[in-house]
Amino acid sequence: MEEHVIDMNEKNTLAMKLLHYFITEKGYTPIILQGAEDEIWLENLDEDYKVVRLVMRYIHNDEQYKFDIFKTNRILRKIKKKTLSFKLNTLSIFLDLGGAVNLDDFKTDNITAVEVHEDADVKKNKLLKSIFPDLSRKLKFSEEGIDLFIKVTNDINKHNQKDQERVADVFAPKKPIVTYALIIINILVFFIPMLLSNSDIAVAYLGSYGPFVKMGEYYRLITAAFVHANIAHLLFNMYALWIIGMQLESFIGKWRFLVVYLFSAICGSLLSVVVTPDALSVGASGAIFGLLGALLYFGYHYRIYLGTVIKSQIIPLIVINLLLGFMVPGIDNAAHIGGLIGGALMMIGVGVKYKSSNFEKINGLIVSLIFFGFLVYMALFA
């Protein structure tokens, strides 16, 4: 039977304390890397320093340090692609740096390096004090040795379990009741007039038509999203609503989904009136583009899990459909663009669960109202 001995020297003790701080206090998560020995990588894409490295490896000269910078940049490029990040400000904390190495001689734009050998160095370091003012205080523990190791391990495990529960809560499959209800309403609005032998009545009385909207028939701005010109139009939009809505409603919840959908529909109709005031516009595509905009914003916040989907599916889908809208006659691309922008802005306003701050949500609601007010002015009064 093997015995594992835990080496609780000063360097490892400091590394444990720092790891405890960044994970439990700042919400960083470990990055699993191949070939990164004697160093720990942590990421939090919501912080100014999105990546933090704890380097326990002994670096005794400039050549080793320059190679460390090269290797770090190579790994950062891979993380950028995965997380859709343009720049990853990185903090490298060296716990065993030789006296011959001068960090100031090798400064880079994206990597900030600091040297600490003991708790007192953290308190003395001006950069660390400015970035993480509570770091020195949080490194103080009453436990020592193996008791400290157990304390740190238990705290990190509890924090990670809480994070896993949050992710499971967001991504657990849920019944998309609102999506089903919207699909049923669209189908009923299409087929009931047909049963009454007047298939064009819904388009005539519920479609978005600039002159009628300006005369006070504002309800058309929302009812137009539930009317379709023909069966192919209906089937295409309902299939898209089912595929996209089923996922997004499960991610963000029923009320957020409904608010985003209706706001996107209205914004799409308003921009359609602005761009093509004399055209009759119908269809749920403006609202569906709004769902894509919302999904894009949601996916960006959870890009660790959805980064590949955003790059390979969501963005290409938006771009291709917008290009088709410009090239194929009869497609109301203004409604698509209005819905897309409206959906993304309102998603900021209603917030992403466990990610958005109240400040972000308030700003999102304010910008959404400004965008809505601008469209109303341009459509009805300009």
Kinemage of the C-alpha trace (Angstrom):
@kinemage 1
@onewidth
@group {chain A} dominant
@subgroup {mainchain}
@vectorlist {calphas} color= white
{ca met a 1} P 0.000 0.000 0.000
{ca glu a 2} L 1.485 3.357 -1.089
{ca glu a 3} L 1.802 6.305 1.236
{ca his a 4} L 1.636 9.862 -0.103
{ca val a 5} L 3.550 12.445 1.905
{ca ile a 6} L 2.383 16.046 1.616
{ca asp a 7} L 5.313 18.454 1.444
{ca met a 8} L 4.169 21.465 3.497
{ca asn a 9} L 7.173 23.723 2.926
{ca glu a 10} L 6.813 27.510 2.844
{ca lys a 11} L 6.431 27.662 -0.942
{ca asn a 12} L 3.664 25.054 -1.076
{ca thr a 13} L 1.898 26.609 1.905
{ca leu a 14} L 1.853 30.022 0.215
{ca ala a 15} L 0.645 28.436 -3.034
{ca met a 16} L -2.242 26.774 -1.169
{ca lys a 17} L -3.252 30.033 0.473
{ca leu a 18} L -3.173 31.897 -2.846
{ca leu a 19} L -5.136 29.126 -4.529
{ca his a 20} L -7.727 29.295 -1.734
{ca tyr a 21} L -8.059 33.066 -2.169
{ca phe a 22} L -8.429 33.128 -5.936
{ca ile a 23} L -10.948 30.270 -6.023
{ca thr a 24} L -13.128 30.968 -2.970
{ca glu a 25} L -12.896 34.773 -2.827
{ca lys a 26} L -12.509 35.788 -6.484
{ca gly a 27} L -14.350 33.003 -8.286
{ca tyr a 28} L -11.452 31.749 -10.402
{ca thr a 29} L -11.592 28.200 -11.710
{ca pro a 30} L -8.636 25.911 -12.450
{ca ile a 31} L -7.659 25.332 -16.091
{ca ile a 32} L -6.660 21.799 -16.990
{ca leu a 33} L -3.496 21.983 -19.117
{ca gln a 34} L -1.079 19.474 -20.557
{ca gly a 35} L 2.626 20.085 -20.111
{ca ala a 36} L 2.295 22.802 -17.465
{ca glu a 37} L 4.338 21.328 -14.628
{ca asp a 38} L 4.767 22.961 -11.221
{ca glu a 39} L 2.317 25.723 -12.030
{ca ile a 40} L -1.407 26.280 -11.557
{ca trp a 41} L -3.542 28.147 -14.092
{ca leu a 42} L -6.771 29.835 -13.015
{ca glu a 43} L -9.326 31.767 -15.071
{ca asn a 44} L -12.166 34.172 -14.394
{ca leu a 45} L -13.325 35.916 -17.547
{ca asp a 46} L -15.241 38.529 -15.532
{ca glu a 47} L -12.131 39.866 -13.763
{ca asp a 48} L -9.625 42.420 -15.082
{ca tyr a 49} L -6.934 39.749 -14.897
{ca lys a 50} L -8.742 36.920 -16.609
{ca val a 51} L -5.920 34.427 -16.064
{ca val a 52} L -3.787 33.984 -12.945
{ca arg a 53} L -0.748 31.687 -12.871
{ca leu a 54} L 0.873 30.387 -9.713
{ca val a 55} L 4.373 29.297 -10.739
{ca met a 56} L 6.150 27.075 -8.193
{ca arg a 57} L 8.884 25.984 -10.624
{ca tyr a 58} L 12.354 27.392 -9.897
{ca ile a 59} L 13.456 29.869 -12.561
{ca his a 60} L 17.095 30.749 -12.062
{ca asn a 61} L 18.088 32.848 -15.109
{ca asp a 62} L 16.779 35.118 -17.867
{ca glu a 63} L 16.745 32.379 -20.500
{ca gln a 64} L 14.386 30.248 -18.440
{ca tyr a 65} L 12.166 33.249 -17.808
{ca lys a 66} L 12.027 34.178 -21.513
{ca phe a 67} L 11.044 30.593 -22.316
{ca asp a 68} L 8.332 30.820 -19.664
{ca ile a 69} L 6.921 33.914 -21.400
{ca phe a 70} L 7.000 32.142 -24.770
{ca lys a 71} L 5.222 29.073 -23.389
{ca thr a 72} L 2.657 31.197 -21.560
{ca asn a 73} L 1.758 33.144 -24.710
{ca arg a 74} L 1.373 29.909 -26.659
{ca ile a 75} L -1.101 28.554 -24.096
{ca leu a 76} L -2.931 31.889 -23.930
{ca arg a 77} L -3.537 31.795 -27.694
{ca lys a 78} L -5.337 28.474 -27.271
{ca ile a 79} L -7.430 29.826 -24.394
{ca lys a 80} L -8.343 32.913 -26.461
{ca lys a 81} L -9.776 30.734 -29.220
{ca lys a 82} L -11.745 28.633 -26.773
{ca thr a 83} L -13.168 31.578 -24.816
{ca leu a 84} L -13.670 34.021 -27.740
{ca ser a 85} L -11.396 36.542 -26.008
{ca phe a 86} L -9.468 39.237 -27.866
{ca lys a 87} L -7.064 39.891 -25.015
{ca leu a 88} L -6.342 37.896 -21.868
{ca asn a 89} L -4.666 40.027 -19.231
{ca thr a 90} L -2.610 37.531 -17.252
{ca leu a 91} L -1.055 37.750 -13.808
{ca ser a 92} L 1.923 35.445 -13.267
{ca ile a 93} L 2.878 35.017 -9.606
{ca phe a 94} L 6.333 33.478 -9.226
{ca leu a 95} L 6.975 31.741 -5.919
{ca asp a 96} L 10.535 30.564 -6.619
{ca leu a 97} L 12.371 33.095 -8.755
{ca gly a 98} L 16.155 33.264 -8.790
{ca gly a 99} L 17.901 36.461 -7.764
{ca ala a 100} L 19.506 36.844 -11.203
{ca val a 101} L 16.132 37.343 -12.913
{ca asn a 102} L 14.847 40.906 -13.246
{ca leu a 103} L 11.147 40.884 -14.163
{ca asp a 104} L 11.233 44.524 -15.294
{ca asp a 105} L 13.585 43.624 -18.155
{ca phe a 106} L 10.981 41.449 -19.887
{ca lys a 107} L 7.657 43.289 -19.702
{ca thr a 108} L 4.862 42.329 -22.117
{ca asp a 109} L 1.515 43.958 -22.905
{ca asn a 110} L -0.660 41.080 -21.732
{ca ile a 111} L 1.396 39.407 -18.981
{ca thr a 112} L 2.075 41.047 -15.625
{ca ala a 113} L 4.637 39.261 -13.455
{ca val a 114} L 5.168 39.560 -9.702
{ca glu a 115} L 7.526 37.760 -7.337
{ca val a 116} L 6.523 36.567 -3.867
{ca his a 117} L 8.358 34.137 -1.597
{ca glu a 118} L 6.390 34.536 1.626
{ca asp a 119} L 3.234 36.117 3.031
{ca ala a 120} L 5.059 39.346 3.853
{ca asp a 121} L 5.983 39.830 0.171
{ca val a 122} L 2.298 39.951 -0.732
{ca lys a 123} L 1.718 42.803 1.687
{ca lys a 124} L 4.755 44.714 0.386
{ca asn a 125} L 3.914 44.315 -3.305
{ca lys a 126} L 2.222 47.528 -4.491
{ca leu a 127} L 0.742 45.924 -7.594
{ca leu a 128} L -0.937 43.095 -5.681
{ca lys a 129} L -2.226 45.559 -3.076
{ca ser a 130} L -3.807 47.704 -5.790
{ca ile a 131} L -5.392 44.789 -7.690
{ca phe a 132} L -6.450 42.669 -4.712
{ca pro a 133} L -6.608 44.942 -1.623
{ca asp a 134} L -7.850 42.168 0.667
{ca leu a 135} L -5.331 39.534 -0.457
{ca ser a 136} L -2.846 39.962 2.397
{ca arg a 137} L -5.603 39.794 5.020
{ca lys a 138} L -7.201 36.719 3.443
{ca leu a 139} L -3.903 34.809 3.563
{ca lys a 140} L -4.019 34.688 7.365
{ca phe a 141} L -5.138 31.304 8.716
{ca ser a 142} L -5.226 29.971 12.255
{ca glu a 143} L -4.513 26.474 10.933
{ca glu a 144} L -1.032 25.226 10.091
{ca gly a 145} L 0.511 22.202 8.407
{ca ile a 146} L -1.842 19.353 7.592
{ca asp a 147} L -4.767 21.176 9.245
{ca leu a 148} L -4.286 24.061 6.817
{ca phe a 149} L -4.189 21.627 3.900
{ca ile a 150} L -7.474 20.046 5.043
{ca lys a 151} L -9.090 23.470 5.573
{ca val a 152} L -8.074 24.754 2.130
{ca thr a 153} L -9.101 21.529 0.409
{ca asn a 154} L -12.524 21.455 2.079
{ca asp a 155} L -13.235 25.122 1.291
{ca ile a 156} L -12.256 24.716 -2.359
{ca asn a 157} L -14.341 21.540 -2.690
{ca lys a 158} L -17.394 23.308 -1.223
{ca his a 159} L -16.929 26.248 -3.577
{ca asn a 160} L -16.490 23.994 -6.613
{ca gln a 161} L -19.575 22.004 -5.645
{ca lys a 162} L -21.585 25.227 -5.462
{ca asp a 163} L -20.322 26.242 -8.915
{ca gln a 164} L -21.213 22.841 -10.340
{ca glu a 165} L -24.710 23.092 -8.870
{ca arg a 166} L -25.174 26.504 -10.507
{ca val a 167} L -24.031 25.235 -13.896
{ca ala a 168} L -26.299 22.202 -13.553
{ca asp a 169} L -29.203 24.501 -12.652
{ca val a 170} L -28.663 26.619 -15.776
{ca phe a 171} L -28.059 23.807 -18.257
{ca ala a 172} L -30.418 21.159 -16.866
{ca pro a 173} L -33.144 20.412 -19.488
{ca lys a 174} L -36.463 22.082 -18.677
{ca lys a 175} L -39.826 21.909 -20.404
{ca pro a 176} L -40.078 24.902 -22.801
{ca ile a 177} L -43.703 25.785 -22.029
{ca val a 178} L -43.559 29.327 -23.460
{ca thr a 179} L -41.985 28.083 -26.703
{ca tyr a 180} L -44.733 25.485 -27.124
{ca ala a 181} L -47.399 28.106 -26.359
{ca leu a 182} L -45.977 30.541 -28.927
{ca ile a 183} L -45.878 27.830 -31.594
{ca ile a 184} L -49.496 26.854 -30.877
{ca ile a 185} L -50.643 30.495 -31.064
{ca asn a 186} L -48.869 30.977 -34.406
{ca ile a 187} L -50.461 27.818 -35.809
{ca leu a 188} L -53.943 28.807 -34.602
{ca val a 189} L -53.620 32.324 -36.048
{ca phe a 190} L -52.705 30.781 -39.399
{ca phe a 191} L -55.306 28.002 -39.608
{ca ile a 192} L -58.408 29.517 -37.961
{ca pro a 193} L -58.945 32.075 -40.779
{ca met a 194} L -58.529 29.237 -43.296
{ca leu a 195} L -61.287 27.288 -41.562
{ca leu a 196} L -63.446 30.395 -41.822
{ca ser a 197} L -62.768 30.511 -45.583
{ca asn a 198} L -60.869 33.793 -45.324
{ca ser a 199} L -57.178 33.000 -45.214
{ca asp a 200} L -56.031 36.607 -45.814
{ca ile a 201} L -57.938 38.192 -42.937
{ca ala a 202} L -55.120 37.699 -40.403
{ca val a 203} L -52.540 39.273 -42.717
{ca ala a 204} L -54.828 42.212 -43.495
{ca tyr a 205} L -55.910 42.981 -39.938
{ca leu a 206} L -52.875 41.893 -37.902
{ca gly a 207} L -49.861 42.494 -40.164
{ca ser a 208} L -47.494 45.423 -39.633
{ca tyr a 209} L -48.265 48.167 -42.170
{ca gly a 210} L -46.695 51.597 -41.690
{ca pro a 211} L -49.644 53.859 -42.596
{ca phe a 212} L -52.038 51.924 -40.332
{ca val a 213} L -49.548 51.858 -37.466
{ca lys a 214} L -49.110 55.626 -37.736
{ca met a 215} L -52.902 56.002 -37.643
{ca gly a 216} L -52.927 54.443 -34.175
{ca glu a 217} L -53.145 50.694 -34.816
{ca tyr a 218} L -50.126 50.037 -32.611
{ca tyr a 219} L -51.215 46.489 -31.823
{ca arg a 220} L -49.963 45.513 -35.280
{ca leu a 221} L -46.382 45.920 -34.045
{ca ile a 222} L -46.810 42.784 -31.919
{ca thr a 223} L -49.565 40.867 -33.726
{ca ala a 224} L -47.520 40.849 -36.950
{ca ala a 225} L -45.122 38.412 -35.268
{ca phe a 226} L -47.938 35.834 -35.024
{ca val a 227} L -49.079 36.064 -38.648
{ca his a 228} L -47.535 34.224 -41.614
{ca ala a 229} L -47.971 34.665 -45.343
{ca asn a 230} L -48.155 30.969 -46.294
{ca ile a 231} L -47.633 27.462 -44.956
{ca ala a 232} L -43.943 27.356 -45.933
{ca his a 233} L -43.341 30.641 -44.103
{ca leu a 234} L -45.096 29.259 -41.020
{ca leu a 235} L -43.278 25.914 -41.038
{ca phe a 236} L -39.845 27.480 -41.482
{ca asn a 237} L -40.318 29.982 -38.660
{ca met a 238} L -41.922 27.485 -36.282
{ca tyr a 239} L -39.105 25.016 -36.835
{ca ala a 240} L -36.567 27.767 -36.063
{ca leu a 241} L -38.570 28.849 -33.003
{ca trp a 242} L -38.718 25.265 -31.771
{ca ile a 243} L -34.969 24.642 -32.198
{ca ile a 244} L -33.764 27.971 -30.781
{ca gly a 245} L -36.549 28.625 -28.296
{ca met a 246} L -36.362 25.197 -26.730
{ca gln a 247} L -32.694 25.762 -25.842
{ca leu a 248} L -32.842 29.418 -24.839
{ca glu a 249} L -35.957 29.098 -22.675
{ca ser a 250} L -34.335 26.204 -20.840
{ca phe a 251} L -31.223 28.317 -20.234
{ca ile a 252} L -32.775 31.636 -19.149
{ca gly a 253} L -36.211 30.696 -17.817
{ca lys a 254} L -39.778 31.359 -18.930
{ca trp a 255} L -40.331 35.003 -18.021
{ca arg a 256} L -36.959 36.206 -19.341
{ca phe a 257} L -37.581 34.292 -22.556
{ca leu a 258} L -41.059 35.778 -23.032
{ca val a 259} L -39.872 39.336 -22.363
{ca val a 260} L -37.005 38.954 -24.848
{ca tyr a 261} L -39.292 37.411 -27.485
{ca leu a 262} L -41.999 40.080 -27.316
{ca phe a 263} L -39.537 42.978 -27.128
{ca ser a 264} L -37.638 41.601 -30.134
{ca ala a 265} L -40.872 41.240 -32.091
{ca ile a 266} L -41.853 44.865 -31.422
{ca cys a 267} L -38.373 46.215 -32.216
{ca gly a 268} L -38.338 44.228 -35.453
{ca ser a 269} L -41.717 45.629 -36.499
{ca leu a 270} L -40.693 49.184 -35.605
{ca leu a 271} L -37.479 49.082 -37.642
{ca ser a 272} L -39.434 47.549 -40.511
{ca val a 273} L -41.822 50.517 -40.425
{ca val a 274} L -38.832 52.889 -40.390
{ca val a 275} L -37.026 51.277 -43.350
{ca thr a 276} L -40.001 50.133 -45.467
{ca pro a 277} L -42.994 52.170 -44.232
{ca asp a 278} L -45.296 51.190 -47.116
{ca ala a 279} L -44.613 47.442 -46.981
{ca leu a 280} L -46.845 44.909 -45.250
{ca ser a 281} L -44.697 42.835 -42.913
{ca val a 282} L -45.631 39.573 -41.187
{ca gly a 283} L -43.799 36.696 -39.527
{ca ala a 284} L -42.038 35.630 -36.355
{ca ser a 285} L -38.552 35.931 -37.841
{ca gly a 286} L -37.816 39.291 -36.174
{ca ala a 287} L -38.574 37.780 -32.773
{ca ile a 288} L -36.558 34.662 -33.655
{ca phe a 289} L -33.565 36.821 -34.581
{ca gly a 290} L -34.017 38.433 -31.179
{ca leu a 291} L -33.681 34.999 -29.602
{ca leu a 292} L -30.442 34.526 -31.534
{ca gly a 293} L -29.159 37.847 -30.210
{ca ala a 294} L -30.094 36.807 -26.679
{ca leu a 295} L -28.479 33.403 -27.154
{ca leu a 296} L -25.310 35.096 -28.378
{ca tyr a 297} L -25.127 37.250 -25.230
{ca phe a 298} L -25.958 34.320 -22.951
{ca gly a 299} L -23.400 32.131 -24.697
{ca tyr a 300} L -20.724 34.779 -24.307
{ca his a 301} L -21.196 34.717 -20.533
{ca tyr a 302} L -20.986 30.912 -20.555
{ca arg a 303} L -18.412 30.743 -23.342
{ca ile a 304} L -16.301 28.247 -21.426
{ca tyr a 305} L -19.106 25.783 -22.162
{ca leu a 306} L -20.588 27.262 -25.360
{ca gly a 307} L -17.591 28.921 -27.040
{ca thr a 308} L -17.381 26.323 -29.811
{ca val a 309} L -21.144 26.471 -30.420
{ca ile a 310} L -21.032 30.266 -30.716
{ca lys a 311} L -18.205 30.162 -33.271
{ca ser a 312} L -19.378 27.215 -35.348
{ca gln a 313} L -23.173 27.564 -35.203
{ca ile a 314} L -24.728 30.736 -33.772
{ca ile a 315} L -22.579 33.408 -35.462
{ca pro a 316} L -22.571 31.658 -38.892
{ca leu a 317} L -26.356 31.198 -38.658
{ca ile a 318} L -26.894 34.902 -37.974
{ca val a 319} L -24.493 36.035 -40.711
{ca ile a 320} L -25.854 33.662 -43.372
{ca asn a 321} L -29.478 34.617 -42.702
{ca leu a 322} L -28.704 38.327 -42.748
{ca leu a 323} L -26.839 37.939 -46.056
{ca leu a 324} L -29.786 36.032 -47.513
{ca gly a 325} L -32.043 38.826 -46.345
{ca phe a 326} L -30.032 41.349 -48.340
{ca met a 327} L -29.809 39.175 -51.464
{ca val a 328} L -33.254 37.560 -51.681
{ca pro a 329} L -36.209 39.863 -52.458
{ca gly a 330} L -39.280 39.708 -50.239
{ca ile a 331} L -37.387 39.172 -46.973
{ca asp a 332} L -37.853 41.874 -44.342
{ca asn a 333} L -34.252 42.178 -43.202
{ca ala a 334} L -35.020 45.354 -41.267
{ca ala a 335} L -37.251 43.298 -38.969
{ca his a 336} L -34.450 40.763 -38.587
{ca ile a 337} L -31.899 43.423 -37.636
{ca gly a 338} L -34.300 45.235 -35.308
{ca gly a 339} L -35.186 41.986 -33.585
{ca leu a 340} L -31.540 40.908 -33.318
{ca ile a 341} L -30.474 44.161 -31.655
{ca gly a 342} L -33.570 44.301 -29.459
{ca gly a 343} L -33.108 40.718 -28.283
{ca ala a 344} L -29.448 41.209 -27.393
{ca leu a 345} L -30.146 44.462 -25.516
{ca met a 346} L -33.103 43.070 -23.585
{ca met a 347} L -31.074 39.981 -22.679
{ca ile a 348} L -28.589 42.338 -21.047
{ca gly a 349} L -31.523 43.972 -19.262
{ca val a 350} L -33.120 40.808 -17.875
{ca gly a 351} L -29.691 39.406 -17.055
{ca val a 352} L -27.923 36.072 -17.228
{ca lys a 353} L -28.479 33.956 -14.129
{ca tyr a 354} L -25.472 33.805 -11.780
{ca lys a 355} L -23.480 36.058 -14.136
{ca ser a 356} L -25.052 39.499 -14.571
{ca ser a 357} L -24.699 42.150 -11.880
{ca asn a 358} L -27.511 44.558 -11.008
{ca phe a 359} L -25.426 47.339 -12.558
{ca glu a 360} L -25.239 45.468 -15.876
{ca lys a 361} L -28.979 44.756 -15.833
{ca ile a 362} L -29.893 48.370 -15.112
{ca asn a 363} L -27.622 49.553 -17.926
{ca gly a 364} L -29.168 46.955 -20.243
{ca leu a 365} L -32.698 48.126 -19.452
{ca ile a 366} L -31.727 51.775 -19.952
{ca val a 367} L -30.093 51.091 -23.333
{ca ser a 368} L -33.068 48.915 -24.358
{ca leu a 369} L -35.489 51.747 -23.559
{ca ile a 370} L -33.323 54.252 -25.446
{ca phe a 371} L -33.247 51.944 -28.481
{ca phe a 372} L -37.006 51.395 -28.239
{ca gly a 373} L -37.675 55.127 -27.886
{ca phe a 374} L -35.491 55.883 -30.901
{ca leu a 375} L -37.379 53.339 -33.029
{ca val a 376} L -40.756 54.702 -31.879
{ca tyr a 377} L -39.710 58.247 -32.765
{ca met a 378} L -38.350 57.253 -36.180
{ca ala a 379} L -41.353 55.055 -37.014
{ca leu a 380} L -44.173 57.279 -35.798
{ca phe a 381} L -42.984 60.873 -35.619
{ca ala a 382} L -39.994 61.415 -37.923
